[in-house]
Amino acid sequence: MAQALDIDRWNLECEFNNTDHRTDLNGVDRLIVRRGQPFTISLYLRSGIYQPGDSSLDCVAETGPQPSEQYGTRASFGLSANIDTSRWSATVTSPPGDMVALSVCSAPDAPIGRYTLTLGRSGRIEFVLLFNPWCPGDAVYMDNEQSLEEYVLSQDGIIFRGSYKHPISSPWNFGQFESGILDICLRILDMNPKCLKNPGKDCSGRRNPIYVSRVLSAMVNCNDDKGVLLGKWTDGYEGGVSPMFWRGSVEILRNWDTQACQPVRYGQCWVFAAVACSISRALGIPCRVVTNYLSAHDSNSDLVIERYINENGEPIQSREMIWNYHCWVENWMTRPDLKSDFDGWQASDPTPQEKSEGVYCCGPIPVRAIKEGELAFKYDAPFVFAEVNADVITIMKKKDGNTSKVTSIAVVGQKISTKSVGSDNREDITHLYKYPEGSDEEREAFKKANHQNKLLQQQGNEGLHITIKVSSDMRKGCDFDVFAVVTNKTQNEKKCRLVFGSCVVSYNGNLGKNCGFKDLLNVELSPGEERRVPLRLNYSKYGVFLTEDNLIRLAVLLMDYSTRETTLVVRNIVLDNPEIKVRILGEPKENRKLAAEITLKNPLPEPLENCCFSIEGANLTAGNVISERLGSSVGPGEDAKVKIYFTPTHSGLRKLVVDFDSNKLCHVKGYRNVIIGK
């Protein structure tokens, strides 16, 4: 009969195992491994020696509060001749003796989370198990080393904001390996309502990245649960900070954790998406943040956005809107619950917009299902399909209560963007969400999705044609012109009324005050004639009202007196913030103090007060935000300049994220990539 090994003590070989499993950036003080991949621990025997064939060891791996073999949260296994990477298994890799090198492998579909592993009667070790995108048997397997470096291991990134005509790169510190973040991510899973209701079943569900992604999509917002962030889009940010304040996810996650799981105030779409990305990467699911410009919010699933205006072309607020941009995440996984060909990137949206199965969450839905118009697929395909494909109908509400339809060309779902692998460039991924406009494949997708409005559209180019042209240099603080360009493409003289208005707008379509308006009652155009009508936008007028989004909505309403037809053209413009310049002083090496010299030139015709620069960066600022306040005001055209010291902890390419804040210029972002030597 086989003799049970009598274990005295053990060494978890954390440094070797964590490095081998690519979890060493979390630290090497405890064992953190990935599923479906062996790890090795050293056992020291109290008595006897290990003899192949004569020695035995009963191993039991358990996770969650109610471990059960039926739920897959408990596994019993003994020693075998070789490791079997398709299930829980163990083997001895050392020669006979009183020190035993035990190799253990988890199943590639084991639930992720905290585990205890009992070895015989006297050994009991603890470890954390994560998803393993390097393991072909794992549902999150990704077969590209550069992509894994970007979508799992990279702790910083770029999120695209601004407008579709002018995308702006915004740096973000994901910080998924900073001290304590992994424990906070596991706590988020434990605080989700499904876990609180039935912890055994929830822990079993953690084997499945589809389930985990859906839980995260609900838990990053706090609308139904003890989630991480509270969203706010209107009326100031009392009791919290502006979403523009955040430079990364670390501070947000730590605040949630230390404040007894009270929601952090406040978030908007890119903050929700960035935090979801940090958690997904921390748990081992490949993830990226995606920006959809001119994103439709369709609240009744008819794939149509009804936009209302008054007789001056000014918009009337309604629930259905077109957001200047909207951010969500994509997680990489297989979809065995759907027919084949729908593996790969899955869209998931943690911003609370509409309920799904009674909860504010959205996805995961295969990006391919959106492209093909497969709206019956799980989860929430109609909502995401509308975000990139909805039709827009404009209706004028008149003073007498009557309404009339307005001709308008409004595009939705433009320049869908994400950060490129291995560089800070923008990668356009629109082709993954939709077929080329006007193509047969697009028609097929619309037919499948029953998108009748789009199928009935005819592109008319007759009549009066309007575009809005802008200056190339539109900086915050400057005065500049924008132009309504009207062309008469008919054979007849035309007499029209032209209303050209501008107002500040937030990125999600909420409208602010008017900042320039022109109403021309008699615009006469001969056949083929083009007329440019300028509108001057002065800082003295728009500066007071501009939100932190730096967005102005331009709208031209043209009424043809002869046909009684009304045409509307809308364009949002984004004003550039000044550039932040960062110079690194000293030789960048790990554990050596460095200085960042940071400069910003005041572009406004008035002084800046209460100026403050802040920096943070994964493995650069020890998971903290370091701030430096200026002692005096900064006059027009003058430089705000500080020196901030920091000590990098790890070598490699790192991103130093910088934020400048003041009374008149709020939360301007900049960054500098730094290569830290050993």
C-alpha positions in Angstrom: 0.0 0.0 0.0 1.3 3.5 -0.9 2.7 5.5 2.0 1.3 9.0 2.5 3.9 11.7 2.4 4.5 13.2 5.9 5.0 16.9 5.2 6.8 19.1 7.8 7.0 22.5 5.9 6.9 23.9 2.4 8.1 26.7 0.2 5.6 28.1 -2.4 8.5 29.4 -4.6 6.4 32.5 -5.2 9.1 34.4 -7.1 9.7 31.6 -9.5 6.0 30.7 -10.0 4.7 34.2 -10.2 7.3 35.2 -12.8 6.5 32.0 -14.8 2.8 32.8 -14.6 3.3 36.5 -15.5 1.8 37.7 -12.2 5.1 38.9 -10.6 4.1 42.6 -11.0 1.5 41.9 -8.3 4.4 41.2 -6.0 6.1 37.9 -5.1 5.1 37.7 -1.4 2.2 35.3 -2.1 1.3 32.7 -4.8 -0.7 34.0 -7.7 -1.0 31.6 -10.7 -3.0 31.2 -13.9 -5.3 28.3 -14.7 -4.3 25.4 -16.9 -0.6 26.0 -16.2 1.6 24.0 -13.8 3.3 25.6 -10.8 5.9 24.0 -8.5 6.1 24.0 -4.7 8.9 22.4 -2.5 7.8 20.1 0.2 10.1 19.1 3.1 9.3 15.8 4.8 9.2 15.2 8.5 10.0 11.5 8.2 10.5 9.0 5.4 11.5 9.8 1.8 9.5 10.1 -1.4 9.6 6.9 -3.5 8.0 6.8 -7.0 5.1 4.3 -6.9 5.3 3.8 -3.2 4.4 7.3 -2.0 0.9 9.0 -2.1 -0.5 12.4 -1.5 -4.2 13.4 -1.4 -4.7 16.9 -2.7 -7.9 18.9 -2.4 -8.3 22.4 -4.1 -11.3 24.5 -2.9 -12.6 28.0 -3.6 -15.6 30.0 -2.2 -17.6 29.6 1.0 -19.4 26.4 -0.1 -16.9 24.3 -2.1 -18.6 21.4 -3.9 -17.4 19.0 -6.7 -20.9 19.4 -8.3 -20.3 23.2 -8.7 -16.6 22.7 -9.8 -15.5 24.7 -6.7 -13.8 21.6 -5.1 -11.4 19.2 -6.8 -9.8 16.0 -5.3 -6.8 14.5 -7.0 -3.7 12.4 -6.1 -0.2 12.0 -7.6 0.0 10.9 -11.2 3.0 10.0 -13.4 2.6 13.2 -15.5 0.8 16.5 -15.3 -2.5 16.6 -17.2 -3.2 20.2 -18.1 -6.8 19.5 -19.0 -7.8 18.9 -15.3 -6.6 19.3 -11.8 -3.5 17.1 -11.4 -0.2 16.8 -9.5 3.1 15.0 -10.1 6.5 14.9 -8.4 9.4 16.2 -10.6 12.3 15.6 -8.2 14.3 12.4 -7.6 13.6 10.2 -4.4 14.6 12.0 -1.2 13.3 14.1 1.7 12.7 17.2 -0.4 9.8 16.8 -2.9 9.3 19.2 -5.9 5.5 19.0 -6.4 4.1 20.2 -9.7 0.4 21.1 -9.5 -1.8 22.2 -12.4 -5.4 23.6 -12.2 -8.1 22.8 -14.7 -8.1 25.4 -17.6 -11.8 26.0 -16.8 -11.5 26.2 -13.0 -13.3 29.1 -11.3 -10.9 32.0 -10.7 -10.4 33.4 -7.2 -8.9 32.6 -3.8 -8.0 28.9 -3.2 -6.9 26.6 -0.4 -4.9 23.5 -1.4 -4.8 20.8 1.2 -1.9 18.4 0.9 -2.4 15.2 2.9 -3.1 15.6 6.6 -0.7 18.4 7.5 -0.2 20.7 4.4 -2.6 23.6 3.7 -1.5 26.4 1.3 -3.3 29.4 -0.1 -3.1 30.9 -3.6 -5.0 33.1 -6.1 -6.0 31.6 -9.4 -6.5 33.9 -12.5 -7.7 33.5 -16.1 -4.9 32.4 -18.4 -4.9 33.9 -21.9 -1.6 32.1 -22.6 -3.3 28.7 -22.2 -4.9 27.2 -25.3 -7.4 25.4 -23.1 -8.7 28.6 -21.5 -11.7 30.4 -22.9 -9.8 33.6 -22.9 -6.8 32.2 -24.9 -5.2 34.7 -27.2 -2.6 33.5 -29.7 -0.5 36.7 -30.1 2.3 37.7 -27.7 2.2 41.5 -28.7 -1.6 41.6 -28.1 -1.2 39.9 -24.7 1.5 42.4 -23.8 -1.0 45.2 -24.6 -4.3 43.8 -23.5 -3.3 42.0 -20.3 0.1 43.2 -19.1 0.1 46.9 -20.1 -0.7 49.0 -17.1 -1.4 52.3 -19.0 -3.1 53.3 -22.2 -4.8 55.9 -24.3 -8.5 56.6 -24.3 -9.8 58.6 -27.3 -12.1 61.6 -26.6 -12.7 64.9 -28.4 -14.9 64.6 -31.5 -14.9 62.3 -34.6 -13.4 65.1 -36.8 -10.8 65.7 -34.1 -10.1 62.7 -31.9 -8.0 63.6 -28.8 -5.7 61.1 -27.0 -6.2 61.0 -23.3 -3.7 59.0 -21.2 -4.9 56.6 -18.5 -3.1 54.7 -15.7 -4.9 51.3 -15.5 -2.5 50.2 -12.7 -4.0 46.7 -12.5 -0.8 45.3 -10.8 -0.4 48.1 -8.2 -0.4 47.1 -4.5 -3.8 45.8 -3.3 -5.6 46.2 -6.6 -6.0 42.4 -7.3 -7.6 42.0 -3.8 -10.0 44.9 -4.5 -11.0 43.3 -7.8 -11.8 40.0 -6.0 -13.7 42.0 -3.4 -15.8 43.5 -6.2 -16.7 40.0 -7.4 -17.6 39.1 -3.8 -19.9 42.2 -3.3 -22.0 41.5 -6.4 -25.7 40.8 -5.6 -25.5 37.3 -7.2 -22.7 36.3 -4.8 -24.5 37.8 -1.8 -27.6 35.8 -2.7 -26.0 32.5 -3.6 -22.2 32.5 -3.1 -21.7 28.8 -4.1 -23.4 29.3 -7.4 -21.6 32.6 -8.1 -18.2 31.2 -7.3 -19.0 28.3 -9.8 -19.9 30.9 -12.4 -16.4 32.4 -12.1 -15.0 29.7 -14.3 -16.8 31.5 -17.2 -15.5 34.8 -18.5 -18.9 35.6 -20.1 -20.4 35.5 -16.5 -17.5 37.4 -15.0 -17.7 40.1 -17.7 -21.4 40.6 -17.1 -21.0 40.8 -13.4 -18.2 43.5 -13.9 -20.4 45.4 -16.3 -23.0 45.7 -13.4 -20.5 46.3 -10.6 -18.5 49.1 -12.1 -21.6 51.3 -11.8 -23.5 51.4 -8.5 -27.1 51.7 -9.8 -28.3 48.3 -8.4 -25.6 47.3 -6.0 -22.5 48.3 -4.0 -20.7 49.1 -7.2 -17.6 51.2 -7.7 -18.7 54.4 -9.4 -21.6 56.8 -9.3 -22.3 58.5 -12.7 -23.2 62.2 -13.0 -23.7 64.1 -16.2 -25.4 67.3 -15.1 -25.5 70.1 -12.5 -22.0 70.2 -11.0 -20.1 67.7 -8.9 -20.8 68.6 -5.3 -20.0 65.8 -2.8 -17.4 64.4 -5.2 -15.0 65.3 -8.0 -15.5 65.9 -11.7 -15.0 62.7 -13.8 -12.3 64.8 -15.6 -10.3 64.8 -12.3 -9.3 61.1 -12.6 -6.0 60.2 -14.2 -6.3 56.4 -13.6 -8.2 53.6 -11.9 -6.0 53.0 -8.9 -7.3 55.9 -6.8 -10.9 55.1 -7.7 -10.6 51.4 -6.7 -8.7 52.2 -3.5 -11.3 54.8 -2.5 -14.1 52.3 -3.0 -12.3 49.7 -0.9 -11.4 52.0 2.0 -14.8 53.7 2.1 -16.7 50.4 2.9 -17.8 49.9 -0.7 -19.5 53.2 -1.0 -19.6 54.4 -4.6 -16.9 56.8 -5.7 -18.2 60.2 -7.0 -18.2 60.7 -10.0 -17.8 58.8 -13.2 -18.7 59.2 -16.9 -18.4 56.7 -19.7 -14.6 56.7 -20.2 -14.1 56.4 -16.4 -16.5 53.4 -16.2 -14.8 51.8 -19.2 -11.3 52.4 -17.9 -12.0 50.9 -14.5 -13.7 47.9 -16.1 -10.6 47.5 -18.2 -8.3 47.6 -15.2 -10.4 44.9 -13.4 -10.6 42.6 -16.5 -6.8 42.8 -17.0 -6.1 42.2 -13.3 -8.2 39.0 -13.5 -6.5 37.9 -16.7 -9.2 38.7 -19.3 -7.7 40.5 -22.4 -9.4 43.9 -22.5 -9.4 47.2 -24.4 -11.2 50.5 -24.1 -13.2 51.5 -27.3 -14.6 54.9 -28.3 -17.6 55.2 -30.6 -18.0 58.7 -32.0 -21.5 60.0 -32.5 -23.0 57.2 -30.4 -26.7 56.8 -30.3 -28.7 56.2 -27.1 -31.8 54.4 -28.2 -34.1 53.9 -25.2 -37.0 52.1 -26.9 -35.1 49.7 -29.2 -36.7 50.9 -32.4 -33.2 51.8 -33.9 -34.4 55.4 -34.4 -33.3 58.5 -32.5 -36.0 61.2 -32.6 -34.3 64.6 -32.3 -36.5 67.7 -31.6 -35.7 71.3 -32.3 -37.5 74.7 -32.0 -38.0 77.2 -34.9 -34.6 78.6 -34.3 -32.9 75.2 -34.8 -32.1 75.0 -31.1 -32.4 71.5 -29.7 -35.1 70.5 -27.2 -33.7 68.1 -24.7 -35.0 64.5 -24.9 -34.1 61.1 -23.4 -32.9 59.8 -26.8 -29.7 61.5 -27.7 -26.5 61.2 -29.8 -23.5 61.3 -27.6 -20.5 63.1 -29.1 -18.6 59.9 -28.2 -19.2 57.0 -25.9 -16.7 54.5 -24.4 -17.1 50.9 -23.6 -14.8 47.9 -23.3 -14.2 44.8 -25.4 -13.1 41.5 -23.6 -11.6 38.6 -25.5 -13.1 35.1 -25.1 -14.8 32.2 -26.8 -18.7 32.0 -27.0 -19.6 28.3 -26.7 -23.2 29.5 -25.9 -23.6 30.9 -29.4 -23.1 29.3 -32.9 -19.5 29.2 -34.1 -17.7 32.2 -35.6 -18.6 34.6 -32.7 -15.6 34.1 -30.6 -13.1 36.9 -30.1 -13.9 40.5 -29.0 -17.1 40.9 -27.0 -18.5 44.4 -26.3 -19.4 45.1 -22.7 -20.6 48.5 -21.4 -20.4 49.4 -17.6 -21.9 52.9 -18.1 -25.5 52.7 -16.6 -27.8 53.6 -19.5 -30.6 51.0 -19.8 -31.5 48.0 -17.8 -30.7 44.4 -19.0 -32.5 41.6 -17.3 -33.6 44.1 -14.6 -30.0 45.4 -13.9 -27.9 48.3 -15.2 -25.4 46.3 -17.3 -24.8 45.7 -20.9 -23.1 42.8 -22.7 -21.0 40.9 -23.4 -22.1 40.7 -27.0 -19.8 39.5 -29.9 -18.7 42.5 -31.9 -19.2 40.2 -35.0 -22.9 39.8 -34.0 -23.3 43.6 -34.2 -21.7 43.6 -37.7 -24.0 40.8 -38.9 -27.2 42.3 -37.4 -27.7 39.2 -35.2 -29.9 41.0 -32.7 -31.2 37.9 -30.9 -27.8 37.0 -29.6 -26.9 37.5 -25.9 -26.4 40.0 -24.4 -28.1 43.3 -25.3 -27.4 43.2 -29.1 -30.2 45.7 -30.0 -28.8 48.5 -27.7 -25.2 48.2 -29.0 -26.4 47.8 -32.6 -28.3 51.1 -32.3 -25.3 52.8 -30.8 -23.4 52.3 -34.0 -26.2 52.1 -36.6 -29.3 54.1 -35.4 -31.2 56.3 -37.8 -31.8 59.9 -36.8 -35.1 61.7 -37.5 -35.3 65.5 -36.8 -38.7 67.0 -35.9 -39.4 70.7 -35.4 -41.8 71.7 -32.7 -43.5 75.0 -33.6 -44.8 77.7 -31.2 -48.4 76.8 -32.1 -47.8 73.2 -31.0 -47.6 71.7 -34.5 -44.7 69.6 -35.6 -43.0 69.1 -39.0 -40.2 66.8 -40.2 -36.9 68.4 -40.9 -34.4 67.0 -43.5 -31.1 66.3 -41.8 -28.1 64.2 -42.5 -26.9 62.8 -39.2 -24.3 60.1 -39.0 -24.0 57.6 -36.1 -21.2 55.3 -35.2 -18.1 56.9 -36.7 -14.4 56.3 -36.3 -14.7 53.6 -33.7 -11.3 53.7 -32.0 -8.9 52.0 -29.7 -5.3 52.3 -28.8 -3.0 50.4 -31.2 -1.0 47.4 -30.0 2.5 48.6 -28.9 2.1 52.3 -29.8 0.0 55.3 -28.7 -1.6 55.6 -32.2 -5.3 55.3 -32.8 -6.5 52.1 -34.4 -9.7 52.5 -36.4 -11.9 49.4 -35.7 -15.1 50.6 -37.3 -14.9 47.7 -39.9 -15.3 45.2 -37.0 -18.7 46.7 -36.1 -20.1 47.6 -39.5 -19.8 46.8 -43.2 -18.9 49.7 -45.6 -21.8 52.1 -46.0 -24.0 51.3 -49.0 -22.5 47.8 -49.4 -24.6 44.7 -50.1 -23.4 43.2 -46.8 -24.6 46.3 -44.9 -28.0 45.8 -46.5 -28.0 42.1 -45.4 -27.1 43.1 -41.8 -29.9 45.7 -41.8 -32.4 43.2 -43.1 -31.4 40.7 -40.4 -31.8 43.4 -37.8 -35.1 44.6 -39.3 -33.7 48.1 -39.6 -36.5 49.4 -41.9 -35.6 53.0 -41.7 -32.1 52.5 -43.1 -33.3 50.2 -45.8 -35.8 52.8 -47.1 -33.3 55.6 -47.2 -32.5 57.2 -50.6 -29.5 59.5 -50.8 -30.9 62.7 -52.3 -28.3 65.3 -53.4 -30.6 67.7 -55.1 -31.8 71.0 -53.8 -29.9 73.1 -51.2 -26.7 71.6 -49.8 -25.3 72.8 -46.5 -22.0 72.1 -44.7 -20.3 73.6 -41.7 -16.6 74.5 -42.2 -14.3 75.4 -39.4 -10.8 76.9 -38.9 -7.9 74.6 -38.5 -6.7 76.3 -35.3 -9.5 76.3 -32.6 -7.8 76.7 -29.2 -9.5 77.4 -25.9 -8.9 81.1 -25.2 -9.0 82.2 -28.9 -11.6 84.1 -31.0 -12.3 82.3 -34.3 -14.7 82.0 -37.2 -16.9 79.1 -38.3 -18.7 79.0 -41.6 -22.1 77.8 -42.9 -21.5 76.9 -46.6 -24.8 76.8 -48.6 -24.8 75.6 -52.3 -27.8 75.9 -54.6 -27.8 72.6 -56.6 -31.0 73.4 -58.4 -31.8 75.2 -61.7 -33.8 77.9 -59.9 -33.2 81.0 -58.0 -33.6 80.3 -54.3 -34.6 82.6 -51.5 -34.1 81.3 -47.9 -33.9 82.0 -44.3 -30.7 80.9 -42.6 -30.3 80.5 -38.8 -26.8 79.8 -37.6 -26.5 79.1 -33.9 -23.9 77.8 -31.5 -24.2 76.6 -27.9 -21.9 74.8 -25.5 -22.6 71.1 -25.1 -21.4 68.3 -23.0 -20.0 65.1 -24.6 -23.2 63.2 -24.0 -25.4 65.8 -25.7 -26.6 67.9 -22.7 -27.0 71.5 -24.0 -25.7 74.7 -22.4 -25.9 78.4 -23.1 -25.8 80.1 -26.5 -22.4 81.5 -27.5 -23.1 83.1 -30.9 -26.2 83.4 -33.1 -27.1 84.8 -36.5 -30.6 84.9 -38.2 -30.6 85.9 -41.9 -34.1 86.3 -43.3 -33.2 86.9 -47.0 -30.4 84.7 -48.3 -30.7 84.7 -52.1 -28.8 82.1 -54.2 -28.7 81.9 -58.0 -28.4 78.4 -59.6 -25.0 76.8 -58.8 -24.0 79.6 -56.4 -22.1 78.9 -53.1 -22.4 81.3 -50.2 -20.2 81.3 -47.1 -21.8 82.7 -44.0 -19.3 83.4 -41.1 -20.1 83.2 -37.4 -17.6 84.7 -35.0 -17.1 82.8 -31.7 -15.5 85.0 -29.1 -13.8 83.7 -25.9 -15.5 86.5 -24.0 -18.8 84.9 -24.8 -18.1 81.1 -24.9 -15.4 81.0 -22.2 -17.8 81.5 -19.3 -20.2 78.7 -20.4 -17.8 76.1 -21.8 -17.8 72.7 -19.9 -14.7 70.7 -19.2 -15.5 68.8 -22.4 -14.5 71.9 -24.4 -17.3 71.3 -26.9 -19.5 73.7 -28.9 -22.5 72.6 -30.9 -22.9 74.4 -34.3 -26.2 74.1 -36.0 -27.4 75.6 -39.4 -31.2 75.6 -40.1 -32.1 76.5 -43.7 -35.7 77.2 -44.7 -36.5 77.2 -48.5 -39.3 79.8 -48.9 -40.4 78.2 -52.3 -40.7 74.5 -51.2 -41.3 75.2 -47.4 -38.6 72.5 -46.8 -36.4 72.9 -43.7 -32.9 71.4 -43.6 -30.7 71.1 -40.5 -27.0 70.4 -40.3 -25.2 69.9 -36.9 -21.5 69.7 -36.1 -19.8 69.6 -32.7 -16.4 71.2 -32.5 -13.8 70.6 -29.8 -11.4 73.3 -28.6 -7.8 72.3 -28.0 -6.3 72.6 -24.6 -2.7 73.8 -24.4 0.0 71.2 -24.6 1.7 70.0 -21.4 5.5 69.6 -21.9 7.3 67.1 -19.7 11.1 66.8 -19.5 12.7 64.0 -17.4 15.8 65.1 -15.5 18.3 62.4 -14.5 19.0 58.9 -15.8 15.8 56.8 -15.6 16.6 53.7 -13.6 14.6 51.6 -11.2 14.7 52.7 -7.5 16.5 56.0 -8.4 14.9 59.3 -7.7 13.9 61.3 -10.9 12.4 64.7 -11.5 9.8 65.6 -14.1 9.9 69.3 -15.2 6.4 70.1 -16.3 5.4 73.2 -18.2 2.1 74.6 -19.6 1.6 78.0 -21.3 -1.5 79.9 -20.3 -3.5 80.4 -23.6 -6.2 82.5 -22.0 -6.5 86.3 -22.1 -6.8 86.2 -18.3 -4.6 85.0 -15.4 -4.9 81.4 -14.0 -5.2 81.0 -10.2 -4.9 78.0 -7.9 -2.7 76.1 -10.4 -1.8 72.5 -9.6 0.1 69.8 -11.5 -0.4 66.1 -10.5 1.4 63.0 -11.8 0.8 59.3 -11.5 2.1 56.3 -13.4 2.2 52.5 -12.9 5.5 51.5 -11.3 6.6 55.1 -11.3 4.8 56.8 -8.4 4.3 53.7 -6.1 0.5 53.7 -6.8 0.1 57.3 -5.5 -0.8 60.6 -7.0 2.0 63.3 -6.5 0.8 66.9 -6.7 2.6 70.2 -6.7 0.8 73.6 -6.3 2.0 76.9 -7.7 2.4 79.7 -5.2 1.3 82.5 -7.6 -1.0 83.2 -10.5 0.0 82.7 -14.1 -0.6 85.6 -16.4 -1.7 85.4 -20.1 1.0 83.9 -22.3 3.1 83.0 -19.2 4.4 79.5 -18.3 3.1 77.5 -15.4 6.2 75.4 -14.4 7.0 72.9 -11.7 9.4 70.1 -10.8 8.0 66.9 -9.3 10.1 64.1 -7.9 9.3 60.4 -8.2 11.1 57.0 -7.8 10.4 54.3 -10.4 10.1 50.7 -8.9 10.3 48.6 -12.1 12.2 48.8 -15.4 10.5 48.9 -18.8 8.4 51.4 -20.9 6.2 53.4 -18.5 3.7 56.2 -19.0 3.8 59.2 -16.7 0.3 60.7 -16.7 0.1 64.5 -16.0 -2.9 66.6 -15.0 -3.1 70.4 -14.8 -5.9 72.1 -12.9 -6.7 75.8 -12.2 -9.7 78.1 -11.8 -10.2 78.7 -15.6 -8.4 75.8 -17.2 -9.6 72.5 -15.7 -8.1 69.0 -15.8 -5.8 69.4 -18.9 -4.1 66.0 -19.5 -0.7 65.2 -20.8 1.8 62.4 -20.6 5.4 61.3 -21.3 6.6 57.8 -22.1 9.7 56.9 -20.0 12.0 54.0 -20.5 13.2 52.9 -17.1 16.5 51.0 -17.1 17.5 48.3 -14.6 
